[in-house]
Structure formats: C-alpha cells, structure tokens
Amino acid sequence: MSLQKANKNKIIYSEETAHLFCPDNDLRGRKFGRLTVVQFAYKRNKNYAYKCICDCGKECVKTRDYLLYDVKSVHRSCGCWRKEEQQKYRLKTYDFRKGTPTHNSWMAMKSRCNNPNNNQYSDYGGRGIRVCERWSTFENFLADMGERPTPKHSIDRIDVNGDYCPENCRWATKEEQNNNKRNCILVTYNGKTQNFKQWCKELNLPYYCAIHMYKSGKRTFPEIIEYYKGK
Ligand SMILES: [Zn+2]
C-alpha cells in the first residue's frame, strides 16, 4: 500500500505503515527537499507536525502531510524556495518594476510613438519618431538610461527629430529640454553655438527684451550684447 493511500484511508498497521504509528521518531533526521527533520513537534487532530531545519538555516514547523505528500519534493523548504522562485520570475519579467518612475517613462515613451490614440502621438509616432528595437524591452532601456534621476526629469531626445535610442536620449529636466526645442533660435557667437535662452543666461541679458530685439531685426546679436553692456 502506498503511503498516500494509507494516509487517505484508515491506516492499517503493517510493516510498511509502522512508522505512521510512532510519529515522534520515524521522520527524525530525514531530509525532504531543503528540510531536515529535527524532531516531532506536536500532534493536532490527526496532524503530526515536526520541527525542521532548512538548508538556508531557518527553523520551521511543518506538518507530516506537507513533508510527505503536499508538494513536490524539491519545493519543500521553510518558504525560501518559493521566495527565490518569485524573485527569479520578477527579475526575468521586470514585472516588479511596474509603476516605478523609470518604468512609467518607458511606457509613456512607447505610447507616444506607437499608439495613435495617445494625444501626443501626432508629435511623435505621427511624425516618424520611433523607439529603437533595443528599447522594446524595459531591461535594455534601464541598462542604457539608468534610473530616472528625479520626478522633474524626463526622456530628452538630443536631436528632436531623431528616434528614441541610446545615442539620442538622456534624462533631462524641463528647463534643460526647453533649451533643445524644435523652434529654438540658435545663435553662433565667438565660435560657440547655443540657443538664445542659454546666451541670455550666460551673458546676463534680459531674455524677453533681447529676443524681441533680435526677432524684430532691429539689432544683431553682437549689437544686443553691446547695447546691454552700457546699461
Ligand atoms: Zn529556507
């Protein structure tokens, strides 16, 4: 008679089932999965329970049914086996990243480029901006970009007409990104090119007045600098 059957039906005493009648001793020292039985712990109703020590070093109490029948032998542990498996699974799927700032950015990026129902689609996917093949998995995206540094940061494409790919992207704040907008005015002065706002910041010029002067064509950029020098 198999042990399983013996357990389910009324146990009939025989040589084979003798150990079931002296539960305090029969499992002592035996190993089930990661668990080694230390000693009989208690009997509750028809359940025998044993103090076990796990390979990981933790002590626990498991029932006889658990040790002998309930789960696949390799799965028997203090609980550490299941935890490890879950961890492995999470690492594999990156599911545990869902809802983190970096994951949210990644999702939003894909949506802007791939989902015509996204209200920003016309500025992204709609004008040919794509997410590179490599970044179709979050794992790669994270490896290339790192974690989103602060909530103020978002993905900035250095070439605003370029794709989302490692060479063209960085984390940047709104301010940093505004310096890089499609409609920004680039000015070359003393061999250096940057946008108007950056020049104003660097040279301490009043932006709105200066850009108005520049756009209206009243003064060239060097003339504007000269104009404010005297002020
Ligand atoms: Zn364990």
Boltz pocket constraint, residues with backbone or C-beta under 6 A from the ligand:
constraints:
  - pocket:
      binder: B
      contacts: [[A, 34], [A, 54], [A, 55], [A, 56], [A, 57], [A, 58], [A, 77], [A, 78], [A, 79], [A, 80], [A, 81]]
      max_distance: 6.0
